[in-house]
Structures are given as structure tokens and as C-alpha cells.
């Protein structure tokens, strides 16, 4: 009986291990597929894959040291899908300090929330006063990111950009912050074919053959001067 009980326990443990491995594999598969969708601008598809990955995220807790990392990666990618779909309010925590409410070690998520604070502020920036308030909130968000243990160059760039923008607004060089549909708020500019260059301006050099190179080398040689006396 003891032998049969041992086999039963072993079979149960193997089944549990198999279920955990399958759950982790499905989580990683959905995360990789969502990353591909994000890279190809298919944000709705990415959100769907991330929702599916969330249902398997609990299996990653069985991996030593990986459960927390997987949860942070999942939340950051979910926030990325929300950000690029302009769901800024859904992206930000409900606390008065949205960026500070994010775990300090999840810098990617902190930066996305700070970006969301700025974009949400653009929507309500209709006057100089509201623009100044929105910029102050966004600047504070990027400053929170920069105070963390991990340096982020993008946060530093955005922080300095908004400081200069606020200074222009305070000194009257601008009437308001850039609106959401301005060039500054776009996702980039469309590409265009390069202009046709005038080939006549280019000089073409043809490599010399072996004998020609030897002749060219000898052409510059001169007889050494004889010393007098």
C-alpha cells in the first residue's frame, strides 16, 4: 500500500509540474505575441493577448525570483497598449501622485504613466493657467522617475523639454502648451521617398589595376640629392 501511495503522490506532483510548465509557456507565448503586436502598431490585438497572458501570470510565481518580474513586465506592456490607444485615464493610478504610486523598480511603467500625465494634461490645456498646471504635474512626474535608482535618458529628455516649454509659456513666448493634435503630440511624421540627387555632382573613382598601381607608385619617386663635398 505504501508503494502505491508513493506512486500516486509522484503522479500528482508530476501532473502539477506539467500544469505549471504549460501555464508558464502560455504566458510567455502571449507576452511574445503581444510584443510583436505592439511593435507593429496593432494595439487592440496586443491588449487582447495581454489579457490572455494575465490569466496565466499566476503560474510564474512558481519560478524563483521570476514571479515579480513577470508581473511587472505584464503591467508595463498593458500600460503601453493603453498609452498608444490614448487611454490615458485608464493608464494612470487613481492616486494624487500617479507616478509615485508605481513601484520604483518598474521604471518602464513609471515612464509610461508620466507620459500619460502629460498627454492627459494636454487635453485640458485650454488657457495659460491650465497649461501651466498641466506642465507642473508632468514635470513632477518625470522628476519622480529621475529620482529612482535606475537612470532613464528618455525621462531626462522629457523633463528638460517640459521645463523649457514651461519657461516659454511663463515668459509669454507661448500662449499655451501644444494641443494633443499638434505636431509635437503626433506619433511621428510620415516618411517620403528621398529626393533624386544630381549624379553629375559625384566624382567616380575607378580602382587601378596591379601594374597601374606600380607605375603610379614609381611616378612620384625622384633621384635623391647628392651631398656636396
C-alpha positions as CSV (number, residue, x, y, z in Angstrom):
1,X,0.0,0.0,0.0
2,X,2.8,2.4,0.8
3,X,4.3,1.7,-2.6
4,X,1.0,2.5,-4.4
5,X,0.6,5.7,-2.3
6,X,4.1,6.8,-3.3
7,X,3.3,6.3,-7.0
8,X,0.1,8.3,-6.6
9,X,1.9,11.2,-4.8
10,X,4.6,11.2,-7.5
11,X,2.0,11.2,-10.3
12,X,0.1,14.1,-8.7
13,X,3.4,16.1,-8.4
14,X,4.3,15.4,-12.0
15,X,0.8,16.5,-13.1
16,X,1.1,19.7,-11.1
17,X,4.6,20.4,-12.5
18,X,3.2,19.8,-16.0
19,X,0.3,22.2,-15.4
20,X,2.7,24.9,-14.1
21,X,5.1,24.4,-17.1
22,X,2.1,24.6,-19.5
23,X,0.8,27.8,-17.8
24,X,4.2,29.4,-17.9
25,X,4.6,28.5,-21.6
26,X,1.2,30.0,-22.5
27,X,2.1,33.2,-20.5
28,X,5.4,33.6,-22.4
29,X,3.8,32.9,-25.7
30,X,1.1,35.5,-25.2
31,X,3.6,38.0,-24.0
32,X,5.9,37.5,-27.0
33,X,2.9,37.7,-29.4
34,X,1.7,40.9,-27.7
35,X,5.2,42.4,-28.0
36,X,5.1,41.7,-31.7
37,X,1.7,43.4,-32.0
38,X,2.9,46.5,-30.1
39,X,5.9,46.7,-32.4
40,X,3.6,46.6,-35.5
41,X,1.1,49.1,-34.1
42,X,-1.7,46.6,-33.6
43,X,-2.5,47.8,-30.1
44,X,-6.0,46.3,-29.8
45,X,-4.6,42.9,-30.7
46,X,-1.8,43.4,-28.2
47,X,-4.3,44.3,-25.4
48,X,-6.2,41.1,-26.1
49,X,-3.0,39.0,-26.0
50,X,-2.0,40.7,-22.7
51,X,-5.4,39.9,-21.2
52,X,-4.9,36.3,-22.1
53,X,-1.4,36.4,-20.6
54,X,-2.8,37.8,-17.4
55,X,-4.9,34.7,-16.8
56,X,-1.6,32.6,-16.8
57,X,0.5,35.1,-14.8
58,X,-0.1,33.3,-11.5
59,X,1.9,30.3,-12.8
60,X,5.1,32.4,-12.9
61,X,5.0,32.6,-9.1
62,X,6.4,29.1,-9.0
63,X,9.6,30.2,-10.6
64,X,12.1,31.5,-8.0
65,X,12.6,35.3,-8.5
66,X,10.6,35.4,-11.7
67,X,7.1,35.9,-10.5
68,X,7.6,39.6,-9.6
69,X,9.5,40.3,-12.8
70,X,6.8,38.7,-15.0
71,X,4.1,40.7,-13.2
72,X,6.0,44.0,-13.8
73,X,6.6,43.2,-17.5
74,X,2.9,42.4,-17.9
75,X,1.7,45.6,-16.3
76,X,4.2,47.7,-18.3
77,X,3.1,46.2,-21.6
78,X,-0.6,46.6,-20.7
79,X,0.2,50.3,-19.9
80,X,2.0,50.6,-23.3
81,X,-1.1,49.3,-25.1
82,X,-3.3,51.8,-23.2
83,X,-0.9,54.7,-23.9
84,X,-0.7,54.2,-27.6
85,X,-4.5,53.8,-27.8
86,X,-4.7,57.2,-26.0
87,X,-6.4,55.7,-22.9
88,X,-4.5,58.0,-20.6
89,X,-7.0,58.0,-17.7
90,X,-7.2,54.2,-17.6
91,X,-3.4,54.1,-17.6
92,X,-2.9,56.3,-14.6
93,X,-3.4,55.1,-11.0
94,X,-6.2,56.9,-9.1
95,X,-3.8,58.4,-6.5
96,X,-3.0,62.1,-6.4
97,X,0.6,61.2,-7.4
98,X,0.1,58.7,-10.3
99,X,3.8,58.2,-11.0
100,X,4.8,57.9,-7.3
101,X,2.1,55.3,-6.9
102,X,4.0,52.9,-9.2
103,X,6.7,50.6,-7.8
104,X,10.0,52.4,-8.1
105,X,11.7,49.4,-9.6
106,X,9.3,49.3,-12.6
107,X,10.8,52.3,-14.4
108,X,9.2,51.4,-17.7
109,X,5.8,51.6,-16.2
110,X,6.7,54.8,-14.3
111,X,7.8,56.5,-17.6
112,X,4.6,55.4,-19.4
113,X,2.5,56.9,-16.5
114,X,4.5,60.1,-16.6
115,X,3.9,60.3,-20.4
116,X,0.2,59.7,-19.7
117,X,0.1,62.5,-17.2
118,X,1.5,64.9,-19.8
119,X,-0.9,63.7,-22.6
120,X,-3.9,63.9,-20.3
121,X,-2.8,67.4,-19.3
122,X,-2.7,68.5,-23.0
123,X,-6.4,67.7,-23.4
124,X,-7.4,70.2,-20.6
125,X,-4.8,72.8,-21.5
126,X,-7.1,75.5,-23.0
127,X,-5.7,78.6,-21.2
128,X,-2.3,79.7,-19.9
129,X,-3.3,78.8,-16.3
130,X,-4.4,75.3,-17.2
131,X,-1.4,74.8,-19.4
132,X,0.9,75.8,-16.5
133,X,-0.8,73.5,-14.1
134,X,-0.6,70.6,-16.6
135,X,3.1,71.2,-17.2
136,X,3.8,71.3,-13.5
137,X,2.1,67.9,-13.0
138,X,4.0,66.4,-15.9
139,X,7.3,67.8,-14.8
140,X,6.8,66.4,-11.3
141,X,6.1,63.0,-12.8
142,X,9.3,62.9,-14.8
143,X,11.2,64.1,-11.7
144,X,9.8,61.2,-9.8
145,X,11.2,58.8,-12.5
146,X,14.6,60.5,-12.3
147,X,14.8,60.2,-8.6
148,X,14.7,56.4,-8.8
149,X,17.7,54.1,-8.7
150,X,17.7,53.4,-12.4
151,X,18.6,56.3,-14.8
152,X,16.3,56.8,-17.8
153,X,17.5,59.0,-20.6
154,X,14.0,59.4,-22.1
155,X,12.7,60.8,-18.8
156,X,15.6,63.2,-18.5
157,X,14.9,64.5,-22.1
158,X,11.2,64.9,-21.5
159,X,11.9,66.6,-18.1
160,X,14.2,69.2,-19.7
161,X,11.9,69.7,-22.7
162,X,8.9,70.5,-20.4
163,X,11.0,72.8,-18.3
164,X,11.9,74.8,-21.3
165,X,8.3,74.7,-22.6
166,X,7.1,76.0,-19.2
167,X,9.6,78.8,-19.2
168,X,8.5,79.9,-22.7
169,X,4.9,79.9,-21.5
170,X,5.7,81.9,-18.4
171,X,7.6,84.5,-20.3
172,X,4.9,84.9,-23.0
173,X,6.8,83.2,-25.8
174,X,4.0,80.8,-26.0
175,X,0.3,81.3,-25.3
176,X,-0.5,77.7,-24.3
177,X,1.0,74.2,-24.3
178,X,1.0,72.2,-27.6
179,X,-2.5,70.8,-28.2
180,X,-2.9,67.0,-28.5
181,X,-3.4,67.2,-32.3
182,X,-0.3,69.3,-32.9
183,X,2.9,68.2,-34.5
184,X,4.6,67.9,-31.1
185,X,2.0,65.4,-29.9
186,X,1.9,63.2,-33.0
187,X,3.3,59.7,-33.1
188,X,5.8,60.8,-35.8
189,X,5.9,62.1,-39.3
190,X,5.2,60.1,-42.4
191,X,8.2,59.1,-44.5
192,X,8.7,60.1,-48.1
193,X,11.0,59.0,-50.9
194,X,14.4,60.6,-50.9
195,X,14.9,63.4,-53.4
196,X,16.7,62.4,-56.6
197,X,20.3,63.6,-56.4
198,X,22.1,65.1,-59.4
199,X,24.6,62.4,-60.4
200,X,26.8,65.0,-62.2
201,X,28.0,66.3,-58.9
202,X,29.5,63.0,-57.9
203,X,33.1,62.0,-58.9
204,X,33.6,58.4,-59.8
205,X,36.9,56.8,-58.9
206,X,37.9,53.6,-60.6
207,X,40.5,51.4,-58.7
208,X,43.8,50.9,-60.5
209,X,44.9,47.5,-61.7
210,X,48.1,45.9,-60.3
211,X,50.5,47.2,-62.9
212,X,48.9,50.6,-62.9
213,X,49.4,50.8,-59.1
214,X,53.1,50.0,-59.5
215,X,53.5,52.6,-62.2
216,X,51.7,55.2,-60.1
217,X,54.0,54.5,-57.2
218,X,57.1,54.9,-59.3
219,X,55.9,58.1,-60.8
220,X,56.4,60.0,-57.6
221,X,59.9,58.8,-57.0
222,X,62.8,61.2,-57.6
223,X,66.6,60.7,-57.6
224,X,68.0,61.6,-54.2
225,X,70.1,64.8,-54.0
226,X,73.8,64.2,-53.9
227,X,75.7,65.6,-50.9
228,X,78.4,68.1,-51.9
229,X,81.9,68.0,-50.6
